[in-house]
Amino acid sequence: MTSVTTSLEPLAADSTIPPAPRLGKTLVAIWQWRDAALVWIVLFAAWYSTSHFVVTSANPLLPTPEKVAEALLASLPELWKGTLSSFTILVPGFLAATLLGIASGLVVGTSPRLQRAFFPFARVAAPIPPTVYVPYAIAVLPTFHLSAMFVVFIGAFWPVFQNAAAGAHALEARHRDAARILGLSGLEYHWRVVFPAALPHIFSGMAVGLAFSFILLTVAELFGANAGLGRFVQYYADFADYPRMVAGILYTGLVTFLAMTLLDRIRRRALFWLR
């Protein structure tokens, strides 16, 4: 009994030591953030030196960081209202594109007949730049909100659809055989087997679609919006208020970054088995 007790004591002592892999991941994450911060520091130094020592006061196209910061703080209430206005267009258009793109992509990706019917059409329609639809959508649809949502929907739909179809098409044969043995078919088969297997592809398409959505939203707001982030930048560019214009560009970039980061967090949590 004494020998057994003494052999277990080192194990109890070692249990308080943090696992080495987790510590290594933490150090790697810190190092990666350090590299990203270095890039931003270099870019800010280039902006500061250029605006102070290269660009003269006769050329206000590149305002100093101090002026942009003042303009940003003064414009935060207006930018917040613009953010809410932009999201009333972005969120419905992107969600509709995501839901329809996933549903149709999974169905088409699991049916060879539907693939032969729809893939040639997708190869023609998907590469068309969605920006060409903006003037036509504004002219045809009754309100600007509907036309802008339609353009956002078109830009986000094709990446989600194509990636969902690719993920469903790449489903391994052993999973299809197992589903057939268990008697899964129809909606239950797509929900329990095809959808989880295609999730990595779907999130890749959603990331591309979300980036396109922000681009197309800004372009649409340049045409006929009364509010929004794109309208904010265009309005102050027309009046040559370049500090506010640059502040609007930086603020829009921050909002886009936060939205993409949120989507990436959701992806990491949903795809926990790929960590």
C-alpha positions as CSV (number, residue, x, y, z in Angstrom):
1,M,0.0,0.0,0.0
2,T,2.9,2.4,0.8
3,S,4.4,1.9,-2.6
4,V,1.1,2.6,-4.4
5,T,0.7,5.8,-2.4
6,T,4.1,7.1,-3.2
7,S,3.7,6.3,-6.9
8,L,0.6,8.5,-7.1
9,E,2.0,11.5,-5.4
10,P,4.0,12.8,-8.4
11,L,0.9,12.6,-10.5
12,A,-1.1,14.8,-8.1
13,A,1.7,17.3,-8.0
14,D,2.0,17.4,-11.8
15,S,-1.8,18.0,-12.2
16,T,-1.3,21.7,-11.2
17,I,1.0,22.4,-14.1
18,P,-0.8,24.1,-17.1
19,P,-0.8,22.1,-20.3
20,A,2.0,23.0,-22.6
21,P,-0.1,23.1,-25.8
22,R,-2.5,25.7,-24.4
23,L,0.5,27.9,-23.3
24,G,2.0,27.5,-26.7
25,K,-1.2,28.6,-28.4
26,T,-1.4,31.7,-26.2
27,L,2.1,32.7,-27.0
28,V,1.5,32.2,-30.8
29,A,-1.7,34.4,-30.5
30,I,0.2,37.1,-28.8
31,W,3.0,37.0,-31.4
32,Q,0.4,37.2,-34.2
33,W,-1.2,40.3,-32.7
34,R,2.2,41.8,-32.3
35,D,2.8,41.4,-36.0
36,A,-0.5,43.0,-36.8
37,A,0.1,45.9,-34.5
38,L,3.5,46.5,-36.2
39,V,1.8,46.8,-39.6
40,W,-0.6,49.4,-38.2
41,I,2.2,51.3,-36.6
42,V,4.1,51.5,-39.8
43,L,1.0,52.6,-41.8
44,F,0.2,55.3,-39.2
45,A,3.9,56.5,-39.2
46,A,3.7,56.8,-43.0
47,W,0.4,58.7,-42.8
48,Y,1.7,61.0,-40.1
49,S,5.0,61.8,-41.9
50,T,3.4,62.3,-45.3
51,S,0.7,64.6,-44.0
52,H,3.1,66.7,-41.9
53,F,6.3,66.8,-44.0
54,V,5.4,66.0,-47.6
55,V,1.9,67.4,-48.2
56,T,1.7,71.2,-48.0
57,S,-1.1,73.3,-46.6
58,A,-2.2,74.2,-50.1
59,N,-3.2,70.5,-50.7
60,P,-5.8,69.4,-48.1
61,L,-6.5,66.0,-49.8
62,L,-4.5,64.2,-47.1
63,P,-5.5,65.6,-43.7
64,T,-3.3,65.0,-40.7
65,P,-4.2,62.3,-38.1
66,E,-5.0,65.0,-35.6
67,K,-7.6,66.7,-37.8
68,V,-9.2,63.3,-38.7
69,A,-9.4,62.4,-35.1
70,E,-11.2,65.7,-34.3
71,A,-13.6,65.2,-37.2
72,L,-14.3,61.6,-36.1
73,L,-15.1,62.6,-32.6
74,A,-17.4,65.4,-33.8
75,S,-19.1,63.2,-36.3
76,L,-19.8,60.1,-34.0
77,P,-23.5,60.9,-33.6
78,E,-24.0,61.3,-37.3
79,L,-22.0,58.2,-38.0
80,W,-24.0,56.2,-35.6
81,K,-27.2,57.2,-37.3
82,G,-25.6,56.3,-40.6
83,T,-24.6,52.9,-39.2
84,L,-28.2,52.2,-38.2
85,S,-29.5,53.3,-41.6
86,S,-26.9,51.1,-43.4
87,F,-27.7,48.1,-41.3
88,T,-31.4,48.3,-42.0
89,I,-30.3,47.5,-45.6
90,L,-27.4,45.2,-45.0
91,V,-28.9,42.8,-42.4
92,P,-32.1,41.9,-44.3
93,G,-30.3,41.6,-47.6
94,F,-27.5,39.5,-46.2
95,L,-29.7,37.2,-44.1
96,A,-32.1,36.6,-47.1
97,A,-29.1,35.8,-49.3
98,T,-27.6,33.5,-46.7
99,L,-30.8,31.5,-46.0
100,L,-31.8,31.1,-49.7
101,G,-28.2,30.4,-50.7
102,I,-27.7,27.7,-48.2
103,A,-31.1,26.0,-48.9
104,S,-30.8,26.1,-52.7
105,G,-27.1,25.2,-52.6
106,L,-27.6,22.1,-50.5
107,V,-30.5,20.9,-52.7
108,V,-28.6,21.5,-55.9
109,G,-25.3,20.1,-54.6
110,T,-26.9,16.8,-53.7
111,S,-28.8,16.3,-57.0
112,P,-26.8,15.5,-60.2
113,R,-29.8,16.5,-62.3
114,L,-30.1,19.9,-60.7
115,Q,-26.4,20.4,-61.0
116,R,-26.6,19.9,-64.7
117,A,-29.5,22.3,-64.9
118,F,-28.3,25.1,-62.6
119,F,-24.5,25.1,-62.6
120,P,-24.2,26.4,-66.2
121,F,-26.5,29.3,-65.3
122,A,-24.5,30.0,-62.2
123,R,-21.3,30.1,-64.2
124,V,-22.8,32.9,-66.4
125,A,-24.7,34.9,-63.7
126,A,-22.3,34.7,-60.8
127,P,-19.4,36.5,-62.4
128,I,-21.5,39.6,-63.4
129,P,-20.5,42.5,-61.1
130,P,-23.5,43.2,-58.9
131,T,-22.7,46.9,-59.2
132,V,-24.2,47.0,-62.7
133,Y,-27.6,46.2,-61.2
134,V,-27.6,49.3,-59.0
135,P,-29.0,51.9,-61.5
136,Y,-31.5,49.4,-62.9
137,A,-32.7,48.3,-59.4
138,I,-33.1,52.0,-58.3
139,A,-35.1,52.7,-61.4
140,V,-37.4,49.6,-61.3
141,L,-38.0,49.0,-57.6
142,P,-40.4,51.4,-55.8
143,T,-38.1,52.5,-53.0
144,F,-34.3,53.0,-52.5
145,H,-34.3,50.6,-49.5
146,L,-35.7,47.8,-51.6
147,S,-33.3,48.4,-54.5
148,A,-30.3,48.6,-52.1
149,M,-31.4,45.4,-50.4
150,F,-31.8,43.7,-53.7
151,V,-28.2,44.6,-54.7
152,V,-26.8,43.4,-51.4
153,F,-28.8,40.2,-51.8
154,I,-27.3,39.6,-55.3
155,G,-23.8,40.2,-54.1
156,A,-24.1,37.9,-51.1
157,F,-26.2,35.1,-52.7
158,W,-23.8,33.7,-55.2
159,P,-20.8,33.1,-52.9
160,V,-23.1,31.4,-50.3
161,F,-24.9,29.3,-53.0
162,Q,-21.7,28.2,-54.7
163,N,-19.9,27.2,-51.5
164,A,-23.0,25.5,-50.1
165,A,-23.4,23.5,-53.3
166,A,-19.6,22.7,-53.3
167,G,-19.8,21.5,-49.7
168,A,-22.9,19.3,-50.4
169,H,-21.3,17.9,-53.5
170,A,-18.1,17.0,-51.6
171,L,-20.0,14.9,-49.1
172,E,-18.2,11.6,-48.6
173,A,-19.8,8.5,-49.9
174,R,-19.6,6.8,-46.5
175,H,-21.8,9.5,-45.0
176,R,-24.4,9.0,-47.7
177,D,-24.3,5.3,-47.3
178,A,-24.7,5.6,-43.5
179,A,-27.7,7.9,-44.0
180,R,-29.3,5.5,-46.4
181,I,-28.8,2.6,-43.9
182,L,-30.4,4.7,-41.1
183,G,-33.4,5.5,-43.4
184,L,-32.7,9.3,-43.6
185,S,-34.1,11.1,-46.6
186,G,-35.5,14.4,-47.7
187,L,-35.4,17.3,-45.3
188,E,-34.0,15.2,-42.4
189,Y,-31.1,13.9,-44.6
190,H,-30.2,17.5,-45.6
191,W,-30.5,18.8,-42.1
192,R,-28.7,16.1,-40.2
193,V,-26.1,15.0,-42.7
194,V,-25.5,17.4,-45.6
195,F,-25.8,20.7,-43.7
196,P,-23.2,19.9,-41.0
197,A,-20.8,18.4,-43.6
198,A,-21.1,21.5,-45.8
199,L,-20.8,24.1,-42.9
200,P,-17.0,24.8,-43.5
201,H,-17.8,25.7,-47.1
202,I,-20.9,27.6,-46.1
203,F,-19.0,29.9,-43.7
204,S,-16.4,30.5,-46.3
205,G,-19.1,31.7,-48.7
206,M,-20.7,33.8,-46.0
207,A,-17.4,35.6,-45.3
208,V,-17.0,36.5,-49.0
209,G,-20.7,37.4,-49.2
210,L,-20.5,39.7,-46.2
211,A,-17.5,41.5,-47.6
212,F,-19.3,42.0,-50.9
213,S,-22.4,43.2,-49.0
214,F,-20.5,46.1,-47.4
215,I,-19.0,47.0,-50.8
216,L,-22.3,47.0,-52.6
217,L,-24.1,48.8,-49.7
218,T,-21.6,51.6,-49.9
219,V,-21.9,51.8,-53.7
220,A,-25.7,51.8,-53.6
221,E,-25.7,54.6,-50.9
222,L,-23.6,56.7,-53.2
223,F,-26.4,56.7,-55.8
224,G,-29.6,57.7,-53.9
225,A,-29.4,57.4,-50.1
226,N,-30.3,60.2,-47.7
227,A,-28.3,58.5,-44.9
228,G,-25.8,55.8,-44.4
229,L,-22.1,55.3,-44.2
230,G,-21.6,55.6,-47.9
231,R,-23.7,58.7,-48.1
232,F,-21.7,60.3,-45.2
233,V,-18.4,59.8,-47.2
234,Q,-19.9,61.1,-50.4
235,Y,-21.6,64.1,-48.8
236,Y,-18.4,65.5,-47.2
237,A,-16.4,64.7,-50.3
238,D,-18.7,66.9,-52.3
239,F,-18.1,69.7,-49.9
240,A,-14.4,69.1,-49.8
241,D,-14.4,68.4,-46.1
242,Y,-11.6,65.8,-46.3
243,P,-11.0,65.3,-42.6
244,R,-14.7,64.1,-42.2
245,M,-14.5,62.1,-45.4
246,V,-11.4,60.2,-44.2
247,A,-13.0,59.8,-40.8
248,G,-16.0,58.2,-42.5
249,I,-13.8,55.9,-44.4
250,L,-11.9,54.8,-41.3
251,Y,-15.1,54.4,-39.4
252,T,-16.6,52.2,-42.2
253,G,-13.5,50.1,-42.2
254,L,-13.9,49.6,-38.4
255,V,-17.6,48.6,-38.7
256,T,-16.7,46.1,-41.5
257,F,-13.9,44.7,-39.4
258,L,-16.2,44.2,-36.4
259,A,-18.8,42.5,-38.5
260,M,-16.3,40.1,-40.1
261,T,-14.8,39.4,-36.6
262,L,-18.3,38.5,-35.3
263,L,-18.9,36.2,-38.2
264,D,-15.5,34.5,-37.6
265,R,-16.4,34.1,-33.9
266,I,-19.6,32.4,-34.9
267,R,-17.8,30.2,-37.3
268,R,-15.3,29.1,-34.7
269,R,-18.0,28.2,-32.2
270,A,-20.1,26.4,-34.8
271,L,-17.2,24.4,-36.2
272,F,-15.8,23.4,-32.8
273,W,-14.8,20.0,-34.2
274,L,-12.3,21.6,-36.6
275,R,-10.2,23.4,-33.8
